[in-house]
Each structure stands twice: as structure tokens, then as C-alpha cells.
């Protein structure tokens, strides 16, 4: 593959890679910044584009800063740590605008300013680490000439490599005691000769680790094992409980499957409570091991306040909250309207939502479990009241087309559309464009140092 010299980096692409041009082809370059002049080693050639990596920087962009993490450039988690935060926000805003223009092709006003995150490090409340028998070796390690006989590690998957895991020393995404817990469990496993999982051979003992922390100071730890070796499971759990007495919920899972998903498995409680508690304002929420909860607690509070401001709920109104999760948005707005109907496809989340409503003494909400397109039938409004406003916060895939069509039949006065993927949001709004106009919208940065951005759009009936 050729080495291209003095390439000018000109922009940022949709998936967070930087953009350059070579002849008539676009080139995507990770970990670059607009304004860089660099020599780029081509790593992939396609008919319409190239991919490459920087091998030498001749001119550093004024948008660059020094990354704080020692794993930057290898770990796939914080690809924008080299960009000043104000420029990250600028690129994210353009990202949403481009989707509205190119995918949606509908008219929309200028946005409200991007809502920046209050913290750019240690902002996540949940991380999942993978134990590996054959960790990824860095270029520095390979070129050192040293022999590495022990390849056990615990960390994150290398981007694009399901079978390779980067051993993480210190992660800047989650506050204490996350790093200490991971390192202690890894150290115990090495000292006691526990088998780390081999993803290719599908053999081993210690598989993954989930750490959830909350704004109330509670900590949930879930250790996932490949096989049920009761004696070793018990010993590791007891060590973890004694080493970290502040863990309020210690759980474990036996996962003999070919994939790491535990959503369909029985999660067993070893010690403490079966949940942790989050707090937003004067509201409290129970979060179980399978519950979805926004992974940036502080910024989630700001996001939900924005949703409430856009919805402007009034005492006589009925509001539908689609994809309600554990009922956080529903709880935020329930005190300001007549009734909230929360629809959610994860049964465990609905149980948490009901508990959360009871815990917060909210009695004007109801929650319904099932596929949203099956729940939101033509008969639903007649049975539960026609909504003045619909709030929808779907997964990255957006709303199912049947759900969009149902909204065009129900025709609420307003739709507040919360999205973690502005591409599918733009697609869905385009389908609603005959009936609704975008009144205002604002991006909310939930994930600093990544290209991901949450976006809230208020749609008003024409």
C-alpha cells in the first residue's frame, strides 16, 4: 500500500474519522484533526475511497490537544480525545445537520446551541470489560523484541476484532472504584491461576465484568463466568465482597453461549441488593442489572429537563412516552400533566418503571410491556385516551415504520423525538413531514470524546 505525503486533513466524517482527499478519492483517517498536514499510510483501497493512518505529522491542527489516556489510538472508546472539546461539539452539531439535510430533506430551523456535558472524563455509570487469554499486543510491544508468554488481560475489544481485547491499565470513562475493581479481580485470577476466556476456542472460566455506579454512591458488580465451577465462583465472589465492601449489589452469571449477551440469562445475586438507585432532582429510580439507564447520569438529568421544556406538559393533557425504559421521562413529566402512558418492550424495565413510580409516589402513570408496534394499535387511544403529546426515545434503529404510521393516524399536537442516532431520526421525521414541522431542536452531548450525539426535536402538527 502506498505512503501518501503531505496530505491535508479537511473535515470529520459521519463515523468520527477525519477526511482528506487524494486525487478524486475521499480518504478516511482515524485520530486525525482538520488542519493537520500529515504523511498517511494507505491501509485499504476501494473503488470510491481510501482508508489510511497517520505515520508522520508535519503540521498539527490548532484544534488538537494532548489525549489524557495512555491507551488513546488503540482502544476504540474515546476516538476524539485529541480534539479540543469545543471543536468536538462543533463537529457533532454538523453531524446532525448533515443528516437532516441529506437524509431527511425536510425544512428545519436553526438549532438551539449544543448542550455540553458537565464532565468530559469519568462520566459513564456503566462499563463492561472482557477477560481474555490472548490480549492484543501493541506495536510498541511487538517491536520491542521481548517475549510475552502471559497474554491474560481485561479490557475492551479492539475495533473490528471480536477476538482481540486490549488490556486496560486505567480507563478515564468511569469514576472509582471501577478501575480498582477490574484490576483487583484480574490480579486475583492471575494469582489463583483461573482461566481467562479464549474467544476463538470458546474455552476458559472468567469471561466478562460489568460495573455500574450511581449518583447515590451505590455500586453494582456483575461477574460473568463461562462454566459453573461453584467452588471457584464462590471464592472469587467472596474475595470481591471482602476487598470492596462498598459494593452494594454483587451478582454473577453463568454464560456458556457463543456470545457475551446476558440479557437472556439468569443473573444471580450473591450479596447486597438486586438493584442500585439513581437520583435526579427529587426523583429516585431503581436500576436493575438488565435495566436500560442513560449511561451519563448528570447529563441525562439535563436531557430530561430539555424534553420536559419541549413537551410543555399541562395539567389536563395525556402524554404517551414510547420506549419509556425504566420510566425516567415519564416520572419527570407526570407531575405536570393528567396522565402518562409508558410503552416499553423490555419486561424487566417495565417492572422497574412501575416500582419507580410507586417509590416516587406518582400515581398518574401506567406502563405497558410489549413490542411498541403491537401495543400502539388503532384501539389504544380509545382505551387509554388520545394523547396531546407523544414523547419517543427509540433505540439506534429508530422507530418501526408501523409505529410512525400509527402516529400519523393518532396525530398528537406535538411529538418530542429523542434520538441517539440522528440518521434514523431524520428518516423518521421525513416520514412524518406531511403532518408535522420541526419547530425546534437541540443536540445534547452525552458522550464526550466520541462522535456520538443525542438529539431532541420538537415536531408540531401542521
Helices and strands as residue ranges (DSSP letters): E 3-12, E 18-22, E 25-29, E 37-45, E 49-59, H 85-99, I 100-104, E 112-115, E 126-132, H 139-143, E 153-157, E 165-167, H 178-191, E 206-213, E 219-225, H 230-243, E 249-254, E 268-272, E 275-280, E 283-288, H 297-311, E 318-322, H 328-334, E 339-344, H 347-359, E 365-369, H 372-375, H 380-384, E 389-392, H 401-410, E 414-419, H 422-432, E 436-444, E 454-461
